[in-house]
Amino acid sequence: MKSTWIYILGAIGLIAAGVVALSLGHMLGRGNELYGTEVQNPPDLNTLLLRHVDRGTVTLADFEASLLLVFFGYTQCPDICPLTLAKLVKVYDDFGKTEDIQVVMITIDPAHDTPEVIQRYVSSFHPEFIGLGGSNTEIARAARTFFIGYQKTVSDQFNHTDAIAILDSRRRLRYFYNQEHVTRLVEDLPKLLLRRDF
């Protein structure tokens, strides 16, 4: 009888230890798991031509940061674009290692958003952010390569994909972060920077 109680108490102790370990695991984070969605067969984006207000025609390889955080939007966007930029400001400032990352916004409205307009817009959120424009053809090609959809509405607004794309040091498209997980980039950026294939 005594040995049965010892067995039961031991089993309860093991269960309790397992529960504590599981709880600690959740509290300590997701380990190597990332919040973003990985892109299979990542496309090389080095050949895309876009326009910068000061540098003229550029490619994404012209920017020196280890990682590029890229999203598509437009300056007259009433909601998602300013909200996304505000989230990225927090990520950028909270992360702190600004030499390792660069935030880039590419317009989907080149008729209105000249390189000057898009750069002024993103700079109003953070002076280190980059805004890029281009011709209709250049923007359409960039959007297709990034798997970004956009369409002008009857009210002269745009419906568009609002995910953040993560480009590695070789300027391959590696991950997408949806709006729900944008702020989690602060947790994931150190892991991405440590990856040998980045």
C-alpha positions as CSV (number, residue, x, y, z in Angstrom):
1,M,0.0,0.0,0.0
2,K,2.8,2.3,0.9
3,S,4.6,1.6,-2.3
4,T,1.4,2.4,-4.3
5,W,1.2,5.9,-2.6
6,I,4.9,6.5,-3.4
7,Y,4.1,5.5,-7.1
8,I,1.1,7.8,-7.2
9,L,2.9,10.7,-5.6
10,G,5.9,10.2,-8.0
11,A,3.5,10.2,-11.0
12,I,1.8,13.4,-9.7
13,G,5.3,15.0,-9.3
14,L,6.3,14.1,-12.9
15,I,3.0,15.5,-14.3
16,A,3.5,18.7,-12.3
17,A,7.0,19.0,-13.6
18,G,5.8,18.5,-17.1
19,V,3.2,21.2,-16.7
20,V,5.7,23.6,-15.3
21,A,8.2,22.9,-18.2
22,L,5.4,23.4,-20.7
23,S,4.4,26.7,-19.2
24,L,8.0,27.9,-19.1
25,G,8.4,26.9,-22.7
26,H,5.4,29.1,-23.6
27,M,6.6,31.9,-21.5
28,L,10.2,31.8,-22.8
29,G,9.0,32.1,-26.5
30,R,8.9,30.0,-29.7
31,G,12.6,29.0,-29.9
32,N,13.7,29.0,-33.5
33,E,10.2,29.1,-34.9
34,L,9.4,32.4,-36.8
35,Y,6.2,34.3,-37.0
36,G,6.5,34.9,-40.7
37,T,5.6,32.7,-43.6
38,E,8.5,31.3,-45.4
39,V,8.6,31.7,-49.2
40,Q,9.5,28.4,-51.0
41,N,11.9,28.8,-54.0
42,P,12.6,32.5,-53.1
43,P,12.9,34.8,-56.1
44,D,16.0,36.9,-56.7
45,L,15.0,40.6,-56.7
46,N,18.3,42.1,-57.7
47,T,17.2,43.0,-61.2
48,L,14.2,45.1,-60.3
49,L,14.6,48.7,-61.4
50,L,13.0,51.4,-59.2
51,R,13.4,55.1,-58.7
52,H,14.8,57.0,-55.7
53,V,14.6,60.8,-55.3
54,D,18.3,61.2,-54.7
55,R,19.9,58.2,-56.3
56,G,17.9,58.0,-59.5
57,T,17.4,54.5,-60.9
58,V,18.3,51.9,-58.2
59,T,18.0,48.2,-57.5
60,L,17.3,46.7,-54.1
61,A,21.0,45.5,-54.0
62,D,22.0,49.2,-53.8
63,F,20.9,49.3,-50.1
64,E,23.5,48.1,-47.7
65,A,21.5,46.8,-44.7
66,S,21.6,43.0,-44.1
67,L,17.8,42.7,-44.2
68,L,15.3,44.8,-46.2
69,L,11.7,45.1,-44.8
70,V,9.6,46.0,-47.9
71,F,6.0,46.7,-48.3
72,F,3.8,48.2,-51.1
73,G,1.4,51.0,-50.6
74,Y,0.6,54.6,-51.6
75,T,0.7,58.0,-49.9
76,Q,-3.1,58.7,-50.2
77,C,-4.0,55.5,-48.4
78,P,-6.5,56.3,-45.6
79,D,-5.7,53.5,-43.2
80,I,-3.5,50.4,-43.7
81,C,-0.4,52.2,-45.1
82,P,0.0,54.7,-42.2
83,L,-0.8,52.0,-39.7
84,T,1.8,49.7,-41.3
85,L,4.4,52.5,-41.2
86,A,3.6,53.2,-37.6
87,K,4.2,49.5,-36.7
88,L,7.4,49.5,-38.6
89,V,8.6,52.6,-36.8
90,K,8.1,50.8,-33.5
91,V,9.9,47.7,-34.9
92,Y,12.8,49.8,-36.2
93,D,13.2,51.8,-32.9
94,D,12.7,48.8,-30.6
95,F,15.2,46.6,-32.5
96,G,17.8,49.3,-32.3
97,K,20.4,47.8,-34.6
98,T,19.4,50.1,-37.5
99,E,22.6,49.3,-39.5
100,D,21.3,45.8,-40.0
101,I,17.8,46.6,-41.3
102,Q,16.2,49.0,-43.8
103,V,12.5,49.7,-44.2
104,V,11.5,50.3,-47.8
105,M,8.1,51.4,-49.1
106,I,7.3,50.9,-52.8
107,T,4.4,52.9,-54.2
108,I,1.6,51.2,-56.1
109,D,0.4,54.6,-57.4
110,P,3.2,56.0,-59.5
111,A,0.9,58.5,-61.3
112,H,0.7,60.4,-58.0
113,D,3.6,59.2,-56.0
114,T,6.7,60.5,-57.7
115,P,10.0,59.6,-56.0
116,E,9.9,62.9,-54.3
117,V,6.4,62.4,-52.9
118,I,6.9,58.9,-51.7
119,Q,10.2,59.7,-50.0
120,R,8.7,62.8,-48.3
121,Y,5.8,60.6,-47.1
122,V,7.9,57.8,-45.5
123,S,10.3,60.3,-44.0
124,S,7.4,61.9,-42.1
125,F,7.2,58.6,-40.2
126,H,11.0,58.0,-39.8
127,P,13.9,59.9,-41.4
128,E,15.7,56.6,-42.1
129,F,12.9,55.0,-44.2
130,I,13.3,54.7,-48.0
131,G,10.5,55.4,-50.5
132,L,10.7,54.1,-54.0
133,G,8.7,54.9,-57.1
134,G,9.0,54.1,-60.8
135,S,7.1,53.9,-64.0
136,N,3.9,51.9,-64.3
137,T,5.8,49.1,-65.9
138,E,8.5,49.0,-63.3
139,I,6.0,49.1,-60.4
140,A,3.8,46.4,-62.0
141,R,6.9,44.2,-62.5
142,A,8.1,44.7,-59.0
143,A,4.6,43.9,-57.6
144,R,4.4,40.7,-59.6
145,T,7.9,39.6,-58.5
146,F,6.9,40.2,-54.9
147,F,3.6,38.3,-55.3
148,I,1.8,41.6,-54.5
149,G,-1.7,42.3,-55.8
150,Y,-3.2,45.7,-56.2
151,Q,-6.1,47.3,-58.0
152,K,-7.5,50.8,-58.3
153,T,-11.1,51.2,-57.2
154,V,-13.8,53.5,-58.5
155,S,-13.2,55.9,-55.7
156,D,-9.5,56.3,-56.7
157,Q,-8.3,54.3,-53.8
158,F,-6.4,51.0,-54.1
159,N,-7.0,47.5,-52.8
160,H,-3.6,45.9,-52.2
161,T,-1.7,43.2,-50.4
162,D,-0.5,44.5,-47.1
163,A,2.1,42.0,-46.0
164,I,5.7,42.9,-45.2
165,A,8.3,41.1,-47.3
166,I,11.7,40.2,-45.8
167,L,14.7,40.2,-48.2
168,D,18.0,38.6,-47.2
169,S,21.4,40.0,-47.8
170,R,21.4,38.5,-51.3
171,R,18.1,40.2,-51.9
172,R,16.0,37.1,-52.2
173,L,12.4,37.2,-50.9
174,R,12.4,34.9,-47.9
175,Y,9.5,35.6,-45.6
176,F,6.1,37.5,-45.5
177,Y,4.7,38.9,-42.3
178,N,1.0,39.7,-42.1
179,Q,-0.4,42.6,-40.2
180,E,-1.0,40.5,-37.2
181,H,2.6,39.6,-36.9
182,V,4.4,42.7,-38.0
183,T,5.3,43.8,-34.5
184,R,6.7,40.3,-33.8
185,L,9.5,41.2,-36.2
186,V,11.4,42.6,-33.1
187,E,11.6,39.0,-31.8
188,D,12.4,37.4,-35.2
189,L,15.0,39.8,-36.6
190,P,17.9,38.6,-34.4
191,K,17.1,35.0,-35.4
192,L,17.0,35.9,-39.1
193,L,20.3,37.8,-38.9
194,L,22.0,34.8,-37.3
195,R,21.0,32.4,-40.1
196,R,23.9,31.4,-42.3
197,D,21.7,31.4,-45.4
198,F,20.7,35.0,-44.9
